[in-house]
Amino acid sequence: MRELAERGALELRSGRPDEAGPAEVVAWVAAHFGVPQAAVACSMADAALPHLVAQHLPGVDVLFLDTGYHFAETAFTRDEVAERLDVRVVDVRPEQSVREQDAEFGRDLFARDPGLCCARRKVAPLQRALGGYEVWFTGVRRDESPTRAGTPLIVWDERNGLVKVNPVAAWSFDDLVDYAAAHDVPVNPLIANGYPSIGCAPCTKPVAPGEDPRSGRWAGLAKTECGLHV
């Protein structure tokens, strides 16, 4: 599998000026993996990636990290995706409910130790869920932050032990919005209300026009990533 990922990076010209577009990337994956082997990770900020993947892998599993802290709009978008797209939404939940976590660690762990909260409610649950697949798609884009600027189209994911594919790595936020509009796919209502990057409600703030799109995530803290893509 590692060798396949390396070959894919070469064939898709990852990182080159002439690298493959999103549809070509997904088509390459579909030629090497079947629906049962693939999963799409989706935060339900929008459904552009699930829609894109479903064009070549209809019925693909879409993993939604149900942390227990989501905005109502995010839950609404999740339901829209499950109803309107040719995918199977899979809710991935932590081992502990929010109440159980509060009982063990105290209330509002996200405010006192956001790294631990993300590790327990996002990173560990996704890692368990990915154990049943051979390839996963993410919506990571290079323009989101300096830490994501070098995102490849396809790579071997050492931590999770499977192939990781980032079909829209070269897209801008506008590209994403344009795709969603052109294909009439669900978009989280918060996007239109100043939330270009959406995570858990307690840790996500609106962003002023012109500011870093991810500056509303963990606002006021040194944290910039939840740990899923480190």
C-alpha positions as CSV (number, residue, x, y, z in Angstrom):
1,M,0.0,0.0,0.0
2,R,2.9,2.4,0.8
3,E,4.3,1.7,-2.7
4,L,0.9,2.3,-4.3
5,A,0.7,5.7,-2.5
6,E,4.2,6.6,-3.8
7,R,3.3,5.5,-7.3
8,G,0.1,7.5,-7.1
9,A,2.0,10.7,-6.1
10,L,4.1,10.3,-9.2
11,E,1.3,9.5,-11.6
12,L,-0.8,12.4,-10.3
13,R,2.2,14.7,-10.5
14,S,1.6,15.8,-6.9
15,G,3.2,19.1,-6.1
16,R,4.1,19.9,-9.7
17,P,2.6,22.8,-11.7
18,D,0.8,20.4,-13.9
19,E,-0.5,18.2,-11.1
20,A,-3.8,16.4,-11.4
21,G,-7.1,18.1,-10.7
22,P,-9.5,16.8,-8.0
23,A,-11.6,14.7,-10.4
24,E,-8.6,13.0,-11.8
25,V,-7.3,12.3,-8.3
26,V,-10.5,10.7,-7.3
27,A,-10.7,8.7,-10.5
28,W,-7.2,7.3,-9.9
29,V,-8.3,6.2,-6.4
30,A,-11.4,4.6,-7.8
31,A,-9.3,2.6,-10.2
32,H,-7.3,1.1,-7.4
33,F,-9.8,0.8,-4.5
34,G,-13.5,-0.1,-4.1
35,V,-16.2,1.6,-2.1
36,P,-15.8,-0.7,0.9
37,Q,-12.1,0.2,1.2
38,A,-12.6,4.0,1.1
39,A,-13.8,6.6,3.5
40,V,-14.3,10.4,3.3
41,A,-13.6,12.5,6.4
42,C,-16.0,15.4,6.4
43,S,-16.5,18.2,9.0
44,M,-19.8,19.2,7.5
45,A,-18.6,22.7,6.7
46,D,-19.8,21.8,3.2
47,A,-20.3,18.7,1.1
48,A,-18.1,19.5,-1.9
49,L,-15.6,16.7,-1.1
50,P,-18.3,13.9,-0.5
51,H,-20.0,14.9,-3.7
52,L,-16.8,14.9,-5.7
53,V,-15.8,11.4,-4.4
54,A,-19.3,10.0,-4.8
55,Q,-19.1,10.7,-8.6
56,H,-16.6,7.9,-8.9
57,L,-17.3,5.9,-5.7
58,P,-21.1,6.0,-5.2
59,G,-22.2,4.9,-1.8
60,V,-18.9,5.8,-0.2
61,D,-18.7,6.1,3.6
62,V,-18.5,9.7,4.9
63,L,-17.1,9.8,8.4
64,F,-18.5,12.6,10.6
65,L,-16.7,13.2,13.9
66,D,-19.7,13.7,16.3
67,T,-17.7,15.3,19.1
68,G,-20.8,16.3,21.1
69,Y,-19.9,20.0,20.8
70,H,-21.1,20.8,17.3
71,F,-23.2,23.8,16.2
72,A,-26.8,23.0,15.4
73,E,-26.1,24.2,11.8
74,T,-23.4,21.5,11.5
75,A,-25.8,18.8,12.6
76,F,-28.3,20.1,10.1
77,T,-25.7,19.9,7.3
78,R,-24.9,16.4,8.3
79,D,-28.5,15.4,7.9
80,E,-28.7,17.2,4.5
81,V,-25.6,15.3,3.2
82,A,-27.1,11.9,4.3
83,E,-30.4,12.7,2.6
84,R,-29.2,14.3,-0.6
85,L,-25.9,12.7,-1.6
86,D,-25.1,9.2,-2.8
87,V,-23.1,8.4,0.3
88,R,-23.4,6.7,3.6
89,V,-22.8,9.0,6.6
90,V,-21.2,7.3,9.5
91,D,-21.2,9.0,12.8
92,V,-17.9,8.5,14.6
93,R,-18.2,9.2,18.4
94,P,-15.7,9.3,21.2
95,E,-15.7,6.6,23.8
96,Q,-17.0,9.0,26.4
97,S,-20.0,11.3,26.2
98,V,-19.4,15.0,27.1
99,R,-20.9,14.3,30.5
100,E,-18.6,11.4,31.2
101,Q,-15.6,13.4,30.1
102,D,-16.6,16.2,32.4
103,A,-16.9,13.8,35.3
104,E,-13.4,12.5,34.7
105,F,-11.6,15.7,33.7
106,G,-13.8,18.5,34.9
107,R,-16.0,20.8,32.9
108,D,-14.9,22.5,29.7
109,L,-11.7,20.5,29.1
110,F,-11.6,22.3,25.7
111,A,-10.8,25.6,27.5
112,R,-8.2,24.2,29.8
113,D,-6.4,21.7,27.6
114,P,-7.7,21.9,24.0
115,G,-5.1,19.5,22.8
116,L,-6.3,16.7,25.1
117,C,-9.9,17.4,24.3
118,C,-9.2,17.1,20.5
119,A,-7.2,14.0,21.1
120,R,-10.0,12.3,23.0
121,R,-13.0,13.5,20.9
122,K,-11.5,13.7,17.4
123,V,-8.1,12.1,16.8
124,A,-8.6,8.8,18.7
125,P,-12.1,8.2,17.4
126,L,-11.1,8.8,13.8
127,Q,-8.1,6.6,14.2
128,R,-10.3,3.7,15.4
129,A,-12.8,4.3,12.6
130,L,-10.1,4.3,9.9
131,G,-9.0,0.8,11.0
132,G,-11.6,-0.6,8.7
133,Y,-10.4,1.1,5.5
134,E,-7.4,1.2,3.1
135,V,-7.7,4.8,1.8
136,W,-9.2,8.0,3.2
137,F,-10.0,11.3,1.6
138,T,-9.7,14.6,3.3
139,G,-10.6,18.2,2.4
140,V,-7.3,19.7,3.5
141,R,-6.3,22.7,1.3
142,R,-2.9,24.3,1.0
143,D,-4.2,27.8,1.3
144,E,-5.8,27.2,4.8
145,S,-2.6,27.8,6.8
146,P,1.2,27.7,6.6
147,T,1.2,24.3,8.2
148,R,-0.9,22.9,5.3
149,A,1.0,24.7,2.5
150,G,2.9,21.5,1.5
151,T,-0.1,19.2,1.5
152,P,0.4,16.5,-1.2
153,L,-2.3,15.0,-3.3
154,I,-1.7,11.5,-2.1
155,V,0.6,10.1,0.6
156,W,1.1,7.1,2.8
157,D,-0.4,7.9,6.2
158,E,2.1,6.3,8.6
159,R,0.1,7.0,11.8
160,N,-3.1,5.5,10.6
161,G,-1.6,2.8,8.3
162,L,-3.5,3.6,5.1
163,V,-3.4,5.8,2.0
164,K,-4.3,9.4,2.5
165,V,-5.7,11.4,-0.4
166,N,-6.2,15.2,-0.5
167,P,-7.9,15.8,-3.8
168,V,-8.7,19.5,-3.3
169,A,-5.3,20.4,-1.9
170,A,-4.8,23.1,-4.6
171,W,-8.3,24.6,-4.3
172,S,-9.0,28.0,-2.8
173,F,-11.9,28.7,-0.5
174,D,-13.6,30.3,-3.5
175,D,-13.1,27.2,-5.6
176,L,-14.8,25.2,-2.9
177,V,-17.8,27.6,-2.7
178,D,-18.0,27.7,-6.5
179,Y,-18.1,23.9,-6.8
180,A,-20.8,23.6,-4.1
181,A,-22.9,26.2,-5.9
182,A,-22.4,24.6,-9.3
183,H,-23.4,21.2,-8.1
184,D,-26.1,22.3,-5.6
185,V,-24.5,20.4,-2.7
186,P,-25.2,21.2,1.0
187,V,-23.2,24.0,2.6
188,N,-23.2,24.8,6.3
189,P,-25.2,28.0,6.9
190,L,-22.4,29.3,9.1
191,I,-20.2,29.7,6.0
192,A,-22.3,32.7,5.0
193,N,-22.2,34.1,8.5
194,G,-18.4,34.6,8.8
195,Y,-17.3,31.1,9.6
196,P,-15.0,30.0,6.7
197,S,-13.6,27.2,8.9
198,I,-15.9,25.3,11.3
199,G,-15.1,23.1,14.2
200,C,-16.7,22.6,17.6
201,A,-18.9,25.4,18.8
202,P,-17.0,26.4,21.9
203,C,-13.7,26.7,20.0
204,T,-14.9,28.4,16.8
205,K,-15.5,32.1,16.3
206,P,-16.5,34.1,13.2
207,V,-13.7,35.7,11.1
208,A,-13.6,39.2,9.8
209,P,-13.3,39.7,6.1
210,G,-9.6,39.5,5.0
211,E,-8.5,37.7,8.1
212,D,-6.9,34.2,8.1
213,P,-9.8,31.8,7.4
214,R,-8.6,29.6,10.3
215,S,-8.0,32.4,12.8
216,G,-11.5,31.6,14.2
217,R,-10.4,28.2,15.3
218,W,-9.2,28.1,18.9
219,A,-9.1,31.9,18.9
220,G,-6.8,33.4,21.5
221,L,-4.9,30.1,21.9
222,A,-1.6,29.0,20.4
223,K,-3.4,25.9,19.0
224,T,-3.9,25.9,15.2
225,E,-4.6,22.2,14.4
226,C,-6.7,19.5,16.1
227,G,-4.2,16.8,15.4
228,L,-6.0,14.9,12.6
229,H,-3.6,16.0,9.9
230,V,-0.3,16.2,11.8
